Amino acid sequence: MTQLRRLVVCADDYGLGPAVDRGILVLTEQGRITAVSCLVTPPRWPAAARALQEGAEPTGLHFNLTEGEPVSAALRGAWPRFPALGTLIGLALRGRLPEGLAEEFQAQLQRFVAAVGRAPDFIDGHQHVHALPGVRPIVIAAAQSLGLPVRNTGRVLGPGFAFKRRVIEACGGRALLGAMRSRGIGHAPALVGVRGFHPREDYRALVRGWLRAAPDGALMFCHPALGAPDAGDPIAAARAGEMAYLGSDAFAEDLVEAGVTLA
């Protein structure tokens, strides 16, 4: 008998808004999502965390440097609001990130702990910022101190979007993977889920390709939402499409066809 490959399905952005939270909670109840990554910077986070605590899925810190405002006074002095991702990447690659990043990470970590009542089960980054130069050492140090796994962005598999996948790997992903290997930090063998978020993308076709490409123990990240879109969400239509598919019989059928079980 062929052994089933295991796949972690992690929903990102929990805490961003009511629609995102509703979608993630529904899919966790269905058993279609097996991990939840939490955005703790929005003011609504403590209330969102109360609903999340009822579930048994692993929950992680979705370290944020590009959405909304910093939590720590140390970083707010430099950034009243977080920069756009492209600006952040440029600053990181030129070694020009401001002081206060370590304090910001600790502030977001403590905000998670205060609301959930325990440390996170893993660490990753909103838009993969945890792997960037200047950010990566902070995350690695915290993961070692707390004994937590970190999302691997050093091996990002297809199908499609090869340029975007290579950018994620090159902007710190490969260096992150090397650091995790040398320090014995837990991580999945590969990451799948990179897409363009165009509402007309065939999400089922993408997932079927990711299921074929994913090695045993890989992680697939997703961004579902349910109901009226959250205000200002630029990928709301894509979120609705992910929600519809991940909650459908088609997803269950595709898992069976690919020989994959959710872990």
C-alpha positions in Angstrom: 0.0 0.0 0.0 1.3 3.4 -0.9 1.9 5.6 2.1 0.0 8.9 2.2 2.0 12.1 2.1 1.2 14.5 4.9 0.4 18.1 4.3 -0.1 21.0 6.8 -2.6 23.5 5.6 -2.0 26.8 7.4 -4.4 29.7 7.1 -2.7 33.1 7.3 -4.0 36.5 8.6 -6.3 35.4 11.4 -7.2 38.6 13.2 -7.1 40.8 10.1 -10.9 41.2 10.0 -14.2 39.5 10.6 -14.5 37.9 7.2 -11.1 36.4 7.4 -11.7 35.1 10.9 -15.1 33.6 10.0 -13.6 31.8 7.1 -10.7 30.3 9.0 -12.9 29.2 11.9 -15.4 27.5 9.7 -12.6 25.6 7.8 -10.9 24.6 11.0 -14.2 23.1 12.2 -14.4 21.2 8.9 -10.9 19.8 9.4 -9.7 21.5 6.2 -7.2 23.8 8.0 -4.7 22.3 10.4 -2.8 25.4 11.6 -3.7 29.0 12.0 -1.2 32.0 11.8 -2.3 35.0 13.8 -1.9 38.7 12.9 -1.8 40.4 16.4 -1.3 44.0 15.5 -4.9 45.0 14.7 -6.8 46.5 17.6 -9.4 43.7 17.3 -6.9 41.0 18.0 -7.8 40.3 21.7 -11.5 39.7 20.7 -10.5 37.6 17.8 -8.2 35.5 20.0 -11.1 34.5 22.3 -12.9 32.8 19.4 -9.8 31.1 18.3 -9.0 29.5 21.7 -11.9 27.1 21.4 -10.1 25.2 18.6 -7.3 22.7 19.0 -5.3 23.5 15.9 -1.7 24.8 16.3 -1.6 28.6 16.3 1.4 30.7 15.4 2.6 34.3 15.4 2.3 35.9 11.9 5.0 38.5 12.5 3.9 41.7 10.8 5.9 44.6 9.4 3.7 45.7 6.4 0.1 45.9 7.6 -1.2 48.8 9.8 0.8 50.2 12.7 3.6 49.0 14.9 2.7 47.8 18.4 5.9 49.0 20.1 6.8 52.5 20.9 10.4 51.7 19.9 9.4 51.2 16.3 6.5 53.7 16.1 9.1 56.4 16.5 10.6 55.4 13.1 7.4 54.1 11.5 4.1 55.6 12.5 2.7 53.1 10.0 4.4 50.1 8.5 5.9 50.5 5.0 4.7 48.7 1.9 6.3 45.3 1.2 8.5 46.6 -1.6 9.8 49.4 0.5 10.5 47.0 3.4 12.4 44.6 1.1 14.5 47.5 -0.3 15.4 48.7 3.2 16.3 45.2 4.3 18.5 44.4 1.4 20.4 47.7 1.8 20.8 47.2 5.5 18.8 50.3 6.3 16.0 48.9 8.6 15.4 51.1 11.6 16.2 50.2 15.2 13.3 48.8 17.2 12.6 45.7 15.2 13.6 43.4 18.1 11.4 45.4 20.4 8.5 45.1 17.9 8.9 41.4 17.7 8.8 41.0 21.4 5.7 43.3 21.6 3.9 41.2 19.0 4.9 38.0 20.8 3.7 39.3 24.1 0.4 40.5 22.5 -0.1 36.9 21.3 0.7 35.4 24.7 -1.6 37.9 26.6 -4.6 37.0 24.4 -4.1 33.3 24.0 -2.5 32.5 27.4 0.5 30.7 26.1 3.4 31.0 23.6 2.7 30.4 19.9 3.2 27.0 18.4 5.3 28.3 15.5 6.6 31.6 14.0 6.2 32.9 10.4 5.8 36.3 8.8 3.1 38.3 7.1 4.2 38.4 3.4 7.2 36.3 4.5 9.0 39.2 6.2 10.4 36.9 8.9 13.2 35.8 6.4 14.4 39.2 5.4 17.9 40.4 6.3 17.8 42.3 9.6 14.6 40.5 10.6 15.8 36.9 10.3 18.3 37.0 13.2 15.5 38.2 15.5 13.2 35.4 14.5 15.9 32.8 14.7 16.9 33.9 18.2 13.3 33.8 19.4 12.7 30.3 17.8 15.8 28.9 19.5 14.9 30.5 22.9 11.3 29.2 22.8 12.0 25.9 20.9 9.6 26.8 18.1 9.5 25.8 14.4 9.7 28.5 11.8 8.1 28.6 8.3 10.5 27.5 5.6 10.6 30.0 2.7 13.9 28.6 1.3 12.3 25.9 -0.8 9.1 27.1 -2.5 7.6 24.7 -5.0 5.3 25.2 -7.9 3.3 25.1 -10.1 3.6 28.5 -11.7 4.7 31.9 -10.4 8.3 30.9 -10.7 9.6 34.5 -10.5 7.6 35.2 -7.3 8.8 31.9 -5.7 12.4 32.7 -6.6 12.1 36.2 -5.1 10.8 34.7 -1.8 13.7 32.3 -1.7 16.3 34.9 -2.7 15.0 37.6 -0.3 16.2 35.7 2.7 14.4 32.4 2.3 17.5 30.3 1.5 19.5 32.0 4.2 16.7 31.3 6.7 16.7 27.6 5.7 20.4 27.4 6.2 20.2 29.0 9.6 17.4 26.6 10.6 19.3 23.6 9.5 22.5 24.6 11.3 20.7 25.5 14.5 18.3 22.5 14.6 15.2 24.7 14.3 12.1 22.8 13.2 10.7 23.5 9.7 8.7 21.9 7.0 10.7 20.5 4.0 8.9 22.8 1.5 6.3 25.5 1.1 3.5 25.6 -1.4 0.7 28.1 -2.0 2.3 31.0 -3.8 -0.1 32.6 -6.2 -1.0 35.9 -7.9 -4.3 36.4 -6.1 -6.1 37.3 -9.3 -9.8 36.5 -8.8 -9.9 34.6 -12.1 -7.1 32.3 -11.2 -8.2 28.6 -11.2 -7.5 28.0 -7.5 -8.4 24.3 -7.7 -5.9 23.8 -10.6 -3.2 25.5 -8.5 -3.9 23.3 -5.5 -3.9 20.1 -7.5 -0.5 21.1 -8.8 0.7 21.9 -5.3 -0.5 18.6 -4.1 1.5 16.8 -6.8 4.6 18.9 -6.0 4.5 18.7 -2.2 6.9 16.3 -0.4 5.8 14.5 2.8 5.4 17.1 5.6 5.2 20.1 3.4 3.2 23.2 4.3 0.5 24.9 2.2 -0.5 28.4 3.2 -3.8 29.8 2.3 -6.0 33.0 2.8 -9.7 32.2 3.1 -12.5 34.5 4.1 -16.3 34.2 4.4 -19.1 36.7 4.0 -18.9 40.4 3.4 -15.3 41.4 2.6 -13.3 43.2 5.2 -12.8 46.9 4.5 -9.8 47.7 2.4 -8.8 44.0 1.7 -7.1 44.0 -1.7 -7.4 40.2 -2.2 -11.0 39.8 -0.9 -12.2 38.1 -4.1 -9.3 35.7 -4.1 -10.0 34.9 -0.5 -13.6 34.0 -1.3 -12.5 31.7 -4.0 -10.1 29.9 -1.7 -12.9 29.6 0.9 -15.3 28.0 -1.6 -12.8 25.4 -2.8 -11.2 24.5 0.6 -14.6 23.9 2.1 -15.9 21.8 -0.9 -16.1 18.1 -1.7 -13.7 18.8 -4.6 -10.8 19.6 -2.2 -11.4 16.3 -0.3 -11.5 14.4 -3.6 -8.3 16.1 -4.8 -6.5 15.1 -1.6 -7.5 11.4 -2.1 -6.5 11.5 -5.7 -3.1 12.9 -4.9 -2.5 10.5 -2.0 -2.3 13.3 0.6 -3.6 13.5 4.1 -3.9 16.6 6.2 -1.6 16.7 9.2 
